[in-house]
Amino acid sequence: MKKLLTVAAVGVVAMFLLGGTCEGPPSLEPPDISKVVMGESDVTVYWNPSVDEENEDFTGYNVYLFTDSTLYDLAGDNDTLADYLVNSSPISDTTYTITGLDQDTIYYIQVRTVSGEDNVGDYNLSQPYVKASPRPERTVTLELEVSPSSQCAIDFASGEIGTRGDLSTTWGDMWVDYDSQLDSVWFDSPMHGNTNCRTTLLENKGQMNFDDLWEVTQDPTEESVGIDEGDLIVAKTEDGNYVKIYVEVLDKTGSPPTVKITYAYQNVTGFPGF
């Protein structure tokens, strides 16, 4: 009997030594974030799948939100990492919207893959995080400049509209120029054709949807750009604020002729994201 117990005990020890215990699932590769769309108080992040979602170890994705860029390299098993988790359970989709955010704050967003019950993988080494900041968004109608009283100028930060004559060193970021003989319309920097005004640089990105562009990778360089309905224009004000402007409706035959635009104004100076 004693001999049998001894053999059993040796068997149990051997089982542990040979890896007979159940190990957790392996960590899975993190995804690549493909796009971030910023709203007025929210941010929607999109990513490309990093693993085959039929993988038996795959549970979903976790999204983390930091206001300090130095926190991105927390290990997956670090208890502190959970403090920055924004989803309540792993996400099976490849997009997620984070709400209740401040417009004057830059956020650092990270997506990691979850395997098993709660095994959080590492961050993406080639893309530790993406930056985002919610921004104001407005839809306004401007008149094309056909007379000194035309309400053709705008101050992006305030959304106030005025005449070309209202443009100054302290007010105004753009005005709408119109040549009825050429039947052409331009968005102009205040300094274009004027004196003692602010300078805004612009670039027409062509026919694009409003949310197609979420960051500026190269600063605009033009003081005047021709526009048409459906165009998306990028601007950078003299103060260093980035703006994207979508031409909703261009009515050159109305009385007065007008252009309806929707624009996002990034009020964090120097941050080229929308």
C-alpha positions in Angstrom: 0.0 0.0 0.0 2.8 2.4 0.9 4.5 1.6 -2.4 1.4 2.4 -4.3 1.0 5.8 -2.6 4.6 6.6 -3.4 4.1 5.9 -7.1 1.0 8.1 -7.1 2.8 10.9 -5.5 5.7 10.7 -8.0 3.1 10.8 -10.8 1.5 14.0 -9.5 4.9 15.7 -9.2 5.8 14.6 -12.7 2.6 16.0 -14.0 3.5 19.5 -12.7 7.1 19.3 -13.8 6.0 18.3 -17.3 3.5 21.1 -17.7 0.4 19.3 -16.8 -1.1 22.5 -15.3 -3.5 24.5 -17.4 -1.8 27.6 -18.9 -3.7 30.7 -20.0 -4.2 31.6 -23.7 -1.3 33.3 -25.5 -1.3 37.1 -26.0 -2.5 38.1 -29.4 -1.1 40.8 -31.8 -2.5 44.3 -31.4 -4.4 45.9 -34.3 -3.4 48.9 -36.4 -5.6 52.0 -35.9 -6.7 53.2 -39.3 -8.7 56.3 -38.6 -9.9 58.6 -35.8 -13.0 60.8 -36.4 -13.4 63.6 -33.9 -16.8 65.1 -33.0 -17.7 68.0 -30.7 -17.5 65.9 -27.5 -16.6 62.4 -28.8 -14.0 60.5 -30.8 -14.7 57.4 -32.9 -11.7 55.2 -33.5 -11.4 52.6 -36.3 -8.9 49.8 -36.5 -7.9 46.9 -38.8 -8.3 43.3 -37.3 -5.0 42.0 -36.0 -6.0 38.3 -35.8 -8.4 35.9 -37.4 -11.5 36.5 -35.4 -12.3 32.7 -35.7 -9.2 32.1 -33.5 -10.4 30.2 -30.5 -8.3 32.3 -28.2 -9.6 35.6 -29.5 -12.1 37.4 -27.2 -12.2 41.0 -28.5 -10.5 44.3 -28.3 -10.0 46.8 -25.4 -9.8 50.6 -26.0 -7.7 52.7 -23.6 -7.8 56.5 -23.2 -4.9 58.5 -21.7 -4.4 62.2 -21.1 -0.7 61.6 -20.5 1.3 60.2 -23.4 3.9 58.6 -21.0 1.4 56.0 -19.8 1.0 54.2 -23.1 3.6 51.5 -22.3 1.8 49.9 -19.3 2.0 46.1 -19.4 -1.2 44.2 -20.2 -1.2 42.7 -16.7 -0.6 46.0 -14.9 -3.5 46.8 -12.6 -3.1 50.5 -13.4 -3.9 49.9 -17.1 -7.5 49.0 -16.2 -8.0 52.6 -14.9 -7.8 53.8 -18.5 -10.1 51.2 -20.1 -13.2 52.9 -21.7 -15.2 49.8 -22.8 -17.1 47.7 -20.3 -16.3 44.4 -22.1 -14.1 43.3 -25.0 -15.3 44.7 -28.3 -15.9 42.3 -31.2 -16.3 45.1 -33.7 -13.5 47.2 -35.2 -14.8 50.6 -34.2 -15.7 52.3 -31.0 -17.0 55.7 -30.0 -15.7 57.4 -26.8 -18.1 60.1 -25.5 -18.0 62.8 -22.9 -14.7 64.3 -23.9 -13.4 67.9 -23.5 -12.6 70.1 -26.5 -9.4 71.6 -25.0 -7.7 68.3 -24.2 -5.5 66.1 -26.4 -6.2 62.4 -25.8 -4.0 59.4 -26.5 -5.9 56.4 -27.7 -4.7 52.8 -27.7 -6.3 49.5 -28.8 -5.2 46.1 -27.6 -6.3 42.5 -28.3 -7.8 40.4 -25.5 -7.5 36.6 -25.5 -9.2 34.1 -23.2 -11.1 35.6 -20.2 -8.9 38.6 -19.4 -5.5 38.3 -21.0 -4.7 41.7 -22.4 -1.9 41.8 -25.1 0.8 44.4 -25.6 0.4 47.7 -27.4 1.3 48.1 -31.1 5.1 48.9 -31.1 4.9 50.7 -34.5 1.8 52.7 -33.4 1.7 53.0 -29.6 -1.3 55.4 -29.7 -3.1 57.9 -31.9 -3.9 61.5 -30.7 -7.3 63.1 -30.9 -9.1 66.1 -29.5 -12.9 66.9 -30.0 -13.5 70.3 -31.7 -16.4 72.7 -32.4 -18.4 72.2 -35.6 -20.6 74.7 -37.3 -22.8 75.1 -40.3 -23.2 78.6 -41.7 -24.3 80.4 -44.9 -22.0 83.1 -46.3 -22.9 85.5 -49.1 -20.6 85.7 -52.1 -19.0 89.1 -52.3 -21.0 91.2 -54.8 -21.1 94.5 -52.9 -19.5 96.2 -49.9 -22.4 95.1 -47.8 -22.2 91.4 -48.6 -21.9 89.2 -45.5 -19.0 87.2 -47.1 -16.4 87.0 -44.3 -16.1 84.7 -41.3 -14.2 84.4 -38.0 -13.8 80.6 -37.5 -13.3 80.6 -33.7 -16.5 82.6 -32.9 -18.5 81.7 -36.0 -19.3 85.4 -36.5 -20.0 86.6 -40.0 -19.2 90.1 -41.4 -18.3 92.0 -44.5 -15.0 92.2 -46.3 -14.6 95.6 -44.8 -14.8 94.1 -41.3 -11.6 92.1 -41.9 -8.7 93.3 -39.7 -5.6 92.3 -37.8 -7.9 91.1 -35.0 -10.9 89.7 -36.7 -11.7 87.3 -39.6 -10.1 84.2 -41.1 -11.6 84.0 -44.6 -13.8 85.7 -47.1 -15.7 84.5 -50.2 -14.7 86.1 -53.5 -16.9 85.9 -56.6 -16.4 86.8 -60.3 -19.7 86.8 -62.0 -18.1 87.1 -65.5 -16.0 84.0 -64.9 -18.8 82.4 -62.8 -16.1 81.4 -60.3 -15.9 81.4 -56.5 -12.9 81.4 -54.3 -12.2 81.1 -50.6 -9.6 83.8 -49.8 -7.3 84.7 -47.0 -8.2 88.0 -45.4 -4.9 89.4 -46.7 -5.7 88.4 -50.2 -6.7 91.6 -52.0 -6.7 93.5 -48.7 -4.3 95.2 -46.3 -3.8 95.1 -42.6 -5.6 91.8 -42.2 -4.8 88.4 -40.9 -3.3 85.6 -43.0 -5.0 82.2 -43.5 -3.5 79.5 -45.7 -5.7 77.1 -47.6 -5.7 74.0 -49.7 -8.6 72.5 -51.7 -8.5 68.7 -51.3 -11.1 68.2 -54.0 -14.4 66.2 -53.8 -14.4 64.5 -50.4 -16.8 63.7 -47.6 -16.5 65.7 -44.4 -15.3 62.7 -42.3 -12.9 61.4 -45.0 -10.1 63.8 -43.7 -9.2 63.4 -40.0 -5.7 64.9 -39.9 -3.5 67.3 -41.8 -0.2 65.8 -42.8 1.1 68.8 -44.8 0.3 72.4 -44.1 -1.7 74.3 -46.7 0.2 77.0 -48.6 -2.3 79.0 -50.8 -4.0 82.4 -50.0 -6.8 81.8 -52.5 -8.5 78.6 -53.7 -11.3 78.1 -56.2 -14.2 76.0 -54.8 -17.2 74.1 -55.9 -20.0 72.2 -54.3 -18.8 69.0 -52.6 -15.2 70.3 -52.2 -13.3 69.9 -48.9 -10.9 72.6 -48.0 -8.2 72.6 -45.3 -7.1 75.9 -43.7 -4.6 77.1 -41.1 -5.3 80.4 -39.4 -2.7 83.0 -38.5 -3.0 81.8 -34.9 -2.1 78.2 -35.9 -5.5 76.6 -35.7 -6.5 74.0 -38.3 -9.9 74.1 -40.0 -11.6 71.7 -42.4 -14.4 73.2 -44.5 -17.0 71.3 -46.5 -18.9 73.1 -49.3 -22.5 71.9 -48.7 -24.4 74.1 -51.2 -23.1 76.7 -53.7 -25.9 78.9 -55.0 -24.6 81.4 -57.6 -28.0 82.4 -58.9 -29.7 83.4 -55.7 -30.4 86.9 -54.5 -27.9 87.3 -52.9 -25.7 84.4 -54.1 -24.6 82.2 -51.2 -22.4 79.3 -50.1 -23.4 77.0 -47.2 -20.5 75.4 -45.4 -19.9 73.0 -42.6 -16.6 73.5 -40.8 -14.7 71.9 -37.9 -12.4 74.3 -36.1 -9.6 72.7 -34.0 -9.3 75.0 -31.1 -6.2 73.3 -29.7 -3.5 75.5 -31.4 -1.1 73.6 -33.5 -3.0 70.3 -33.4 -3.7 69.1 -36.9 -6.6 66.7 -36.2 -10.3 66.9 -36.7 
